[in-house]
Amino acid sequence: MHKAKHEHRPLIIVVLILLIMVVACGGYYFYALTPVGNGSKKVDFVIQEGESYDNVLNNLEKKGLIRSARMADLYSKIHTQESYYAGDYEISNGLSTEGVLKYISNVNNATKEQIKITVPEGKWAKEIAAMIAEKYPKYTSKEILKKWNDINYIKKLAKEYTFLDVDTLNNSNYKVKLEGYLFPDTYLLTKNMTIDEITRVFLDRFQDIYDTYKSDIDKSGYSLQQILTLASIVQFESATKSDMKKIAGVFYNRLNDKMKLQSSVTVCYALYDDYKDAQDCEVNTDVDSPYNTYEHDGLPIGPILNPGENAIDAVLHPTKSDYLYFVADIHGDGKVYYSKTLEEHEKKVEELDLNLDNQ
């Protein structure tokens, strides 16, 4: 009989351990929902248009407004409390997680002093700098671009944004070192933001895209900088999502066959301050620049604009074909025609009566 009693001890111990774990987990869960501060200060917090709920929670944790994004997410699922509105908030650090989530779910709590900037796909960094300077007269485009070209500043950013490769970006030949990383989107900013804070909003959005495609980038055999560089060319060359994938495939074929890309849009960027319109790119294919793919083999040294998600996706998931050439009917409906040989390509150019050559 005594032996039987002893045989129950392991089971009792296991049950006790499980009970302790349940109590501990429950205790941590409820602790994680308590206020971070005592309500002595209010923290500026911005939710971007289209920002994911996970990103909102992570940013709330980073800002010290909630203790745990993970526990906040669990709370939201349990209480079906996942609504929120884009806007600029002032949130007390004395609110519990429940209080914070309720606060951002009330659109009336968003302040009206917001600055909205919409950056279309394909904009150059200097164009984005001009857009920011227009909304923030206290900053000049030159001042913003100087920041984006400051390698010491980029080294500081790289500690947080690991997709920024300092060794790659530390190149004096780049027009703008952060070209390609200023993700095109609609942003809601606050009126007193610094250039650094504005820059981080762009990089935060790029981080979302990078996280989405990181696995594909790692498998591609190309660096992130190279993927963005090709995506920027595809963005400039393409009008539709399907053409982006086809054109990306053409460029890969040319790279694999050791052919020059000979993309006139790289000439546009090579001209930079001297660029006026598309015709300049067609007649200056001999411009001396590491961006000029008529003069140099392979990819240009860096991105020639800031590509959108469709262009990045196209480069990572191109349409496979045997095409080596393409040309768009710029005088008509913009349709892109693809060719396997130079002879076919030149015939199509002649048919379309074009004075350009995307060889």
C-alpha positions in Angstrom: 0.0 0.0 0.0 2.8 2.4 0.8 4.4 1.7 -2.4 1.3 2.6 -4.3 1.1 6.0 -2.6 4.7 6.7 -3.7 3.8 5.8 -7.2 1.4 8.8 -7.4 4.1 11.3 -6.4 5.5 11.9 -9.9 2.0 12.5 -11.2 1.3 15.0 -8.4 4.6 16.7 -9.1 3.8 17.0 -12.8 0.4 18.5 -12.0 1.9 20.9 -9.6 4.5 22.0 -12.1 1.8 22.5 -14.7 -0.3 24.5 -12.3 2.7 26.7 -11.4 3.3 27.2 -15.1 -0.3 28.2 -15.8 -0.3 30.6 -12.9 3.0 32.1 -14.0 1.9 32.5 -17.6 -1.4 34.0 -16.4 0.5 36.3 -14.1 2.8 37.4 -16.9 -0.1 37.9 -19.3 -2.0 40.2 -16.8 1.3 42.0 -15.9 2.1 42.6 -19.6 -1.3 44.4 -20.0 -0.6 46.9 -17.1 0.5 50.5 -17.9 4.1 51.0 -18.7 4.3 54.4 -17.0 2.4 56.5 -14.4 0.7 58.8 -16.9 3.2 61.6 -16.3 3.9 62.1 -20.0 2.2 61.8 -23.4 3.9 60.1 -26.3 3.5 61.1 -29.9 2.5 58.1 -32.0 1.8 57.9 -35.7 -0.1 55.1 -37.5 0.5 55.2 -41.2 -2.3 54.6 -43.8 -2.3 50.9 -44.6 0.0 49.9 -41.8 -0.4 46.4 -40.5 -1.8 45.7 -37.1 1.3 43.7 -36.1 3.5 46.7 -37.0 1.3 49.0 -35.0 1.7 46.8 -31.9 5.4 46.5 -32.4 5.7 50.3 -32.7 3.6 50.8 -29.5 6.0 48.5 -27.7 9.1 50.3 -29.1 7.6 53.7 -28.0 7.1 52.4 -24.5 3.3 52.6 -24.6 2.7 48.9 -24.0 4.8 46.2 -22.4 4.4 43.4 -24.9 3.2 43.5 -28.5 2.8 39.7 -28.4 0.5 39.9 -25.3 -1.4 42.8 -26.8 -2.0 40.7 -29.9 -3.3 37.9 -27.7 -5.5 40.3 -25.8 -6.9 41.6 -29.1 -7.7 38.2 -30.4 -9.4 37.2 -27.2 -11.5 40.4 -27.0 -11.9 40.8 -30.8 -10.4 44.3 -30.5 -8.3 44.8 -33.6 -9.6 48.0 -35.0 -7.4 51.1 -35.4 -7.2 54.3 -37.5 -4.3 55.9 -39.2 -3.4 59.2 -37.7 -1.3 61.1 -35.3 -1.9 60.4 -31.6 -0.8 61.7 -28.2 -1.1 58.7 -25.9 -0.6 58.8 -22.2 2.0 56.3 -20.8 -0.3 55.6 -18.0 -2.9 53.7 -20.1 -3.1 49.9 -19.8 -2.8 47.9 -23.0 -6.6 47.7 -23.1 -6.7 51.5 -22.8 -4.2 52.1 -25.5 -5.9 49.8 -28.0 -9.3 51.5 -27.3 -7.7 54.8 -27.7 -6.3 54.1 -31.2 -9.6 52.5 -32.2 -11.4 55.9 -31.8 -10.8 58.0 -34.9 -11.7 61.2 -32.9 -8.5 60.7 -30.9 -6.3 61.3 -34.0 -5.1 64.9 -34.1 -5.8 67.0 -37.1 -2.3 68.4 -37.5 -1.0 65.8 -39.9 1.1 66.2 -43.0 0.2 63.8 -45.8 2.8 62.9 -48.4 2.1 60.6 -51.2 5.1 59.2 -53.0 4.3 57.4 -56.3 6.4 54.5 -57.5 9.4 55.4 -59.5 10.4 58.7 -57.9 14.0 59.7 -57.6 15.3 60.5 -54.1 15.8 64.1 -55.0 12.2 64.3 -56.1 11.1 62.9 -52.7 13.4 65.3 -50.9 11.7 68.2 -52.8 8.2 66.8 -51.8 9.3 66.7 -48.2 10.8 70.2 -48.3 7.6 71.6 -49.8 5.6 70.2 -46.8 8.4 71.2 -44.3 9.6 74.7 -45.4 12.2 74.7 -42.6 14.1 72.0 -44.5 15.7 72.3 -47.9 16.0 69.6 -50.5 19.7 70.0 -50.3 19.7 69.6 -46.6 17.6 66.4 -46.8 19.8 64.9 -49.5 22.9 65.7 -47.6 21.5 63.6 -44.7 20.7 60.7 -47.0 24.2 60.8 -48.3 25.9 61.0 -44.9 27.6 57.7 -44.4 28.0 58.3 -40.7 24.2 58.8 -40.5 23.7 55.6 -42.5 26.0 53.7 -40.2 23.7 54.8 -37.3 20.6 53.8 -39.2 22.2 50.4 -40.1 22.3 49.4 -36.4 18.5 49.4 -36.4 17.8 48.7 -40.1 19.9 45.6 -40.9 19.0 45.7 -44.6 21.3 48.7 -45.0 24.7 47.4 -45.9 27.2 50.1 -44.9 30.0 48.6 -47.0 27.9 48.6 -50.1 26.4 52.1 -49.5 29.8 53.7 -48.7 30.4 54.5 -52.3 31.2 58.1 -53.5 29.8 57.3 -57.0 26.2 57.0 -55.7 24.0 60.0 -56.5 22.1 59.3 -53.3 23.1 56.6 -51.0 19.5 55.8 -49.8 18.2 55.7 -53.4 16.0 52.6 -53.6 15.2 52.4 -49.9 12.7 55.3 -49.7 9.6 53.2 -50.2 6.8 54.8 -52.3 3.6 55.0 -50.3 1.2 57.5 -48.6 2.6 58.7 -45.3 1.0 60.6 -42.5 3.6 62.7 -40.7 3.5 65.2 -37.9 4.5 68.8 -38.3 7.5 68.9 -36.0 9.3 65.8 -37.2 13.0 66.0 -37.9 14.7 64.8 -41.1 15.8 61.7 -39.2 12.3 60.9 -38.0 10.9 61.4 -41.5 13.6 59.2 -42.9 12.8 56.4 -40.4 9.1 56.5 -41.4 10.2 55.6 -45.0 12.6 53.0 -43.8 10.0 51.4 -41.4 7.8 50.9 -44.4 10.6 49.5 -46.4 11.3 47.1 -43.5 7.8 45.7 -44.0 8.5 45.0 -47.6 12.0 43.6 -46.9 10.5 41.2 -44.3 7.9 40.0 -46.8 10.5 39.2 -49.5 13.6 38.4 -47.4 13.4 34.7 -48.1 13.1 35.2 -51.8 16.0 37.7 -51.8 18.2 35.2 -49.9 17.4 32.5 -52.5 17.8 34.8 -55.5 21.6 34.7 -55.6 21.7 38.5 -55.7 22.2 41.0 -52.9 19.4 43.3 -51.8 21.2 46.3 -53.5 21.3 44.4 -56.8 17.6 43.4 -56.5 16.6 47.0 -55.9 18.8 48.1 -58.7 17.2 45.8 -61.2 13.7 46.6 -59.7 14.3 50.3 -60.2 15.1 49.7 -63.9 12.1 47.5 -64.3 9.9 50.1 -62.6 11.1 52.8 -65.0 10.7 50.6 -68.1 7.3 49.1 -67.3 3.7 50.4 -67.2 1.9 47.2 -66.0 2.5 44.5 -63.5 2.6 41.7 -66.1 5.1 43.7 -68.2 7.3 44.1 -65.2 7.6 40.4 -64.8 8.3 39.9 -68.5 10.8 42.7 -68.7 12.5 41.4 -65.6 12.8 38.1 -67.4 14.3 39.8 -70.5 17.0 41.5 -68.3 17.9 38.3 -66.6 18.3 36.6 -70.0 20.7 39.4 -71.1 22.6 39.2 -67.8 22.9 35.4 -68.2 24.1 35.8 -71.8 26.7 38.4 -70.8 24.9 41.0 -72.9 24.8 44.7 -71.9 21.4 45.6 -70.5 21.4 48.8 -72.7 18.5 50.3 -70.9 18.0 53.9 -71.8 16.4 54.6 -68.4 19.8 54.1 -66.8 21.1 56.9 -69.1 18.3 59.2 -67.7 19.7 58.7 -64.2 23.3 58.9 -65.4 22.5 62.4 -66.8 20.8 63.3 -63.5 20.8 67.1 -63.2 21.1 67.4 -67.0 18.1 65.1 -67.6 15.2 67.0 -69.1 13.0 64.5 -70.9 13.1 60.9 -72.3 14.6 62.0 -75.6 17.8 63.0 -73.7 18.2 59.4 -72.6 18.1 58.1 -76.2 20.7 60.5 -77.6 23.2 60.4 -74.8 23.9 56.7 -74.5 27.7 57.4 -74.5 27.5 59.4 -71.2 30.4 58.4 -69.0 28.7 57.1 -65.8 28.8 53.8 -63.8 25.0 54.0 -64.1 25.0 53.8 -67.9 24.3 50.2 -69.0 25.2 51.0 -72.6 28.8 51.6 -71.5 29.1 49.1 -68.6 28.4 45.4 -68.3 25.9 44.0 -65.9 23.8 46.1 -63.5 24.5 49.8 -62.8 26.2 50.5 -59.5 22.9 51.2 -57.6 19.2 51.9 -57.9 18.1 54.6 -60.3 14.9 55.4 -58.4 12.7 54.0 -55.6 10.7 51.0 -56.9 7.4 49.9 -55.6 6.4 46.4 -54.4 5.2 45.2 -57.9 8.6 45.9 -59.4 10.5 44.2 -56.5 8.1 41.2 -56.8 8.7 41.1 -60.6 12.4 40.9 -60.2 12.1 38.1 -57.6 9.5 36.2 -59.6 10.1 37.0 -63.3 8.3 35.5 -66.2 10.6 33.1 -67.9 11.0 33.3 -71.7 13.6 33.3 -74.6 13.2 37.0 -75.2 16.2 39.2 -75.3 14.7 42.5 -76.6 11.6 44.6 -75.9 10.2 47.9 -77.1 7.1 49.8 -76.1 4.8 51.6 -78.5 5.2 55.0 -77.0 3.2 56.7 -79.8 0.2 54.4 -79.4 -1.3 52.4 -76.5 2.0 51.7 -74.8 1.9 48.0 -75.6 5.3 46.3 -75.1 6.6 44.0 -77.9 9.1 41.3 -77.2 11.7 39.7 -79.6 14.1 36.8 -79.5 16.5 38.2 -82.0 18.0 41.6 -82.9 16.6 41.4 -86.4 13.0 40.9 -85.1 13.5 43.7 -82.6 14.8 46.2 -85.2 11.9 45.3 -87.5 9.4 46.0 -84.8 11.1 49.3 -84.0 10.8 50.3 -87.6 7.2 49.3 -87.8 6.4 51.4 -84.8 8.4 54.3 -86.2 10.4 54.8 -83.1 13.7 56.5 -82.6 14.7 54.4 -79.7 16.5 51.2 -79.0 16.0 49.0 -75.9 18.7 46.5 -76.9 
